[in-house]
Amino acid sequence: MNKIVILDGYTINPGDLSWSGLEAFGELTVYDRTDANDAIDRIGDANLILTSKVPITPGLLDACPNLKYVGVLATGYNNVDVDAARDRGIVVTNIPAYSTASVAQFVFSLLLEVCHHVGHHNAAVKSGRWEQSPDFCFWDYPLIELAEKKLGVIGYGQIGRAVAQIGCALGMDVQFYARRVIEGGDIAKQVSLDELLETSDVITLHVPLTPETKFLINKTNLAKMKDSAIVINTARGPVVNEVDMAAALENGDIAYYAADVVDVEPIRSDNPLLTAPNCILTPHIAWAGKESRARLIDIAVSNVESFLQGREKNAVN
């Protein structure tokens, strides 16, 4: 009998979905959250585990000799020492491409909030300000039309392409930067990073976190942007140097920063973005639509089934 342990299932499934697909493969134990110090005891003699953020270290792998499979319940797998797992004959899989539609949609949720401040104006109406207005309408912020604005997409994988398609549907002039050359016939124009930074009205980030992309948006690159630029980050927090970003907002070097991710999550009280002007922050929820999470679970079940049938699927090591 296979023993399967989910170490931190709550954010994936807080109760509105089901893990029943995994129960067909063995004895399933689900923990909402697991502290790193408790992980070894909770894994015990399990041979398959699934985890989102719990660190899977060489020491943990050595302490759990029955372990043969680690399923990461996310696309990113930097919390798992994949080399150590491979050396011990342990397969590691991830969940690719499950949240493309959800994240692309959320990019424009952030952008449209910057453009129209719907939440603020709703609150203003309900506080009585419209009722008291001498005019038939009022607004507290400049209202921005996106048609014909230049949208710069940094990173042109599945999410970047989906964002480009939505931008085109809104009448935006879309350009993108990618490290490799992507040949013609696309809806967007490939440009250099400098050209994108210098000419875009809206810049949206869709790169993985690597040594090359860490602090990609820094003081130097912020200085290349228009002072009216809007920057959107649904990628990873450390792609942006948050100290430099806060300073750019304070100095009016760019107009807005809207992010669903920060350098350290959950956010710390001393994060400079919390007090920066013209900054919108949401708690890493771009991926978390119910449909997206259901897709994630379906892929996780398929990954386990494939592993048990001897044909690895979405293995990263």
C-alpha positions in Angstrom: 0.0 0.0 0.0 1.4 3.4 -1.0 1.5 6.0 1.7 0.9 9.6 0.4 1.3 12.7 2.5 0.4 16.2 1.5 2.4 18.5 3.8 0.8 21.9 3.1 -2.5 21.6 1.2 -4.5 24.5 2.6 -3.7 27.2 0.1 -4.3 24.8 -2.8 -7.6 23.5 -1.3 -9.0 25.3 1.7 -12.1 23.1 1.5 -13.8 24.0 -1.8 -12.1 21.2 -3.8 -11.3 17.6 -3.2 -8.1 15.4 -2.9 -10.2 12.3 -3.6 -8.3 11.6 -6.8 -5.2 10.7 -4.8 -7.0 8.3 -2.5 -7.2 5.8 -5.4 -3.4 5.4 -5.2 -3.0 4.6 -1.5 -3.4 5.8 2.1 -3.6 9.6 2.0 -2.9 12.0 4.8 -3.4 15.7 4.3 -2.0 18.5 6.5 -3.1 22.0 6.0 0.3 23.4 7.0 3.6 21.9 8.1 6.4 23.6 9.9 9.8 22.6 8.5 10.7 21.2 11.9 7.8 18.8 11.8 8.2 17.6 8.2 10.3 14.5 8.9 7.9 13.2 11.5 4.9 13.9 9.3 6.4 12.1 6.3 7.4 9.1 8.4 7.5 6.0 6.2 5.5 7.6 3.3 6.9 6.8 -0.2 5.1 9.7 -1.9 4.7 13.3 -0.7 3.2 16.4 -2.2 4.2 19.9 -1.0 3.9 23.5 -2.0 6.4 25.5 0.1 7.9 23.1 2.7 11.7 22.9 2.2 12.8 19.5 1.0 16.5 19.3 2.0 19.1 16.6 1.7 18.8 16.1 5.5 15.1 15.5 5.2 15.6 13.1 2.3 18.1 11.1 4.3 15.7 10.9 7.2 12.9 9.6 5.1 14.5 6.5 3.3 11.2 5.2 2.0 10.6 8.4 -0.1 10.5 7.8 -3.8 8.5 10.8 -5.1 8.1 14.5 -4.3 5.3 16.2 -6.1 5.5 20.0 -6.0 2.1 21.6 -6.0 3.3 24.6 -8.0 5.3 25.5 -11.1 8.3 26.8 -9.2 10.3 24.1 -7.3 13.1 26.1 -5.7 12.1 24.8 -2.2 13.2 21.3 -3.3 16.9 20.3 -3.6 16.3 18.5 -6.9 19.9 17.4 -7.3 19.9 15.8 -3.9 16.6 14.1 -4.8 18.1 12.8 -8.1 21.2 11.5 -6.3 18.9 9.4 -4.1 16.7 8.1 -6.9 13.8 10.3 -5.9 11.6 11.7 -8.7 10.5 15.4 -8.4 7.6 16.7 -10.4 6.0 20.1 -10.8 2.7 21.6 -12.1 3.3 23.5 -15.3 0.9 25.9 -17.1 -2.0 25.4 -14.8 -2.5 29.1 -13.9 -1.9 30.9 -17.3 -5.5 32.2 -17.7 -5.8 33.2 -14.1 -2.5 35.1 -13.9 -3.1 36.8 -17.2 -6.5 38.0 -16.0 -5.1 39.2 -12.7 -2.5 41.3 -14.5 -5.3 43.3 -16.0 -7.2 43.4 -12.6 -4.2 45.2 -11.2 -3.8 47.4 -14.3 -7.4 48.4 -14.5 -7.4 49.3 -10.8 -4.6 51.7 -11.5 -6.5 53.1 -14.5 -9.8 53.6 -12.8 -9.5 53.0 -9.0 -12.8 51.2 -8.9 -12.5 50.2 -5.3 -11.8 53.8 -4.1 -14.7 55.3 -6.1 -17.1 52.6 -4.9 -16.2 53.5 -1.3 -16.6 57.2 -2.1 -20.1 56.6 -3.5 -21.1 54.6 -0.5 -19.8 57.2 1.9 -22.2 59.7 0.4 -19.8 61.8 -1.7 -21.8 61.3 -5.0 -25.0 62.1 -3.3 -23.4 65.4 -2.1 -21.7 66.2 -5.4 -22.7 69.4 -7.2 -22.0 67.6 -10.6 -23.4 64.4 -12.1 -20.1 62.7 -11.6 -16.7 63.1 -9.9 -13.3 61.3 -9.9 -10.4 61.5 -7.5 -7.6 60.2 -9.8 -6.7 60.6 -13.4 -8.7 58.0 -15.4 -6.5 56.2 -18.0 -7.6 54.7 -21.3 -5.4 51.8 -22.4 -6.2 51.8 -26.1 -3.0 52.8 -28.1 -0.8 52.7 -25.0 2.3 50.6 -25.4 2.4 47.4 -23.4 5.8 45.9 -22.7 5.9 42.2 -21.7 9.1 41.0 -20.1 9.3 37.3 -20.5 7.3 35.6 -23.3 6.3 32.2 -22.2 2.7 31.0 -21.9 1.6 33.7 -19.4 3.4 36.5 -21.3 1.7 35.5 -24.5 -1.7 35.4 -22.8 -1.1 38.9 -21.4 -0.1 40.1 -24.9 -3.3 38.7 -26.4 -5.5 40.5 -23.8 -3.5 43.7 -24.4 -4.2 43.4 -28.1 -7.9 42.9 -27.4 -7.8 46.2 -25.5 -6.3 48.0 -28.4 -2.8 48.3 -26.9 0.4 48.3 -28.9 2.2 45.2 -27.6 6.0 44.6 -27.6 8.0 42.0 -25.7 11.5 41.2 -24.5 12.8 37.6 -24.4 16.3 36.3 -24.2 15.9 34.0 -27.3 14.8 35.2 -30.7 11.1 34.4 -31.4 10.4 34.4 -35.1 7.7 36.4 -36.8 4.0 36.0 -37.3 3.2 37.1 -33.7 0.8 39.6 -32.3 3.6 41.5 -30.6 7.0 43.0 -31.7 10.2 41.7 -30.1 12.5 44.5 -29.0 15.6 44.9 -26.8 15.2 45.2 -23.1 16.4 48.8 -23.2 13.9 49.7 -25.9 11.0 48.1 -24.0 12.0 49.9 -20.8 12.3 53.3 -22.5 9.2 53.2 -24.6 6.5 51.2 -22.8 3.6 52.9 -21.0 2.9 49.7 -19.1 5.5 47.1 -18.2 4.5 43.6 -17.0 6.9 41.0 -15.6 6.7 37.3 -16.6 10.1 35.8 -16.0 11.2 33.0 -13.6 13.4 33.9 -10.7 17.0 33.1 -11.7 20.4 34.6 -10.9 20.0 36.6 -14.1 16.5 37.9 -13.3 17.0 38.7 -9.6 16.6 42.5 -9.2 16.1 42.9 -13.0 14.0 45.9 -12.2 16.6 48.1 -10.3 17.6 51.7 -10.0 19.4 51.6 -13.3 16.5 50.1 -15.3 13.9 52.2 -13.4 15.7 55.3 -14.6 15.2 54.2 -18.2 11.4 54.2 -17.9 8.9 57.0 -18.5 7.9 58.9 -15.4 4.3 57.9 -16.4 5.1 54.2 -16.6 3.1 51.6 -14.8 4.9 48.4 -13.7 3.0 45.2 -12.9 4.7 42.2 -11.2 2.9 38.9 -11.0 6.1 36.9 -11.5 8.3 36.8 -8.3 9.0 39.4 -5.8 12.8 39.4 -6.1 12.7 40.2 -9.8 12.2 43.8 -8.5 14.6 45.5 -6.1 11.9 46.8 -3.7 14.1 49.5 -2.1 14.8 50.9 -5.6 11.2 50.7 -6.5 10.0 52.5 -3.4 12.5 55.2 -4.0 11.4 55.6 -7.7 7.8 55.9 -6.5 8.7 58.5 -3.9 10.6 60.5 -6.4 8.0 60.3 -9.1 10.4 58.5 -11.5 7.6 56.1 -12.4 3.8 56.5 -11.9 2.7 53.2 -10.4 3.8 49.8 -9.1 1.2 47.0 -8.8 2.4 43.7 -7.4 1.0 40.4 -6.4 4.4 39.2 -5.1 7.1 40.5 -2.7 10.6 39.6 -1.9 9.7 37.8 1.4 6.3 36.2 1.8 4.2 36.7 3.8 5.1 40.4 3.6 7.1 41.9 6.5 6.0 45.0 8.3 9.3 46.8 7.2 8.8 46.2 3.5 9.4 49.6 1.9 6.5 49.2 -0.5 4.0 49.3 2.3 4.5 53.0 2.7 5.4 53.9 -0.9 3.0 56.1 -2.8 1.1 54.8 -5.8 1.7 51.2 -4.9 -0.9 48.4 -5.0 -0.1 45.1 -3.3 -2.1 41.9 -3.2 -1.2 38.7 -1.3 0.1 36.4 -4.0 -3.4 35.4 -5.3 -3.1 35.8 -9.1 -2.8 32.0 -9.4 -5.6 31.2 -7.0 -8.9 31.2 -8.9 -10.9 28.1 -8.1 -10.7 26.8 -11.7 -6.9 27.3 -11.6 -6.5 25.4 -8.4 -8.8 22.6 -9.6 -6.6 22.3 -12.7 -3.5 22.1 -10.4 -5.0 19.2 -8.4 -5.9 17.4 -11.6 -2.4 17.7 -12.9 -1.0 16.6 -9.5 -3.1 13.5 -9.6 -2.0 12.7 -13.2 1.6 13.2 -12.2 1.3 10.6 -9.3 -0.6 8.2 -11.5 2.1 8.4 -14.2 4.9 7.9 -11.7 3.2 4.8 -10.3 2.8 3.4 -13.8 6.5 3.9 -14.4 6.2 6.7 -16.9 7.4 10.0 -15.3 5.4 13.1 -16.2 6.5 16.7 -15.5 9.7 15.5 -13.8 12.1 18.3 -13.2 15.1 16.2 -12.2 
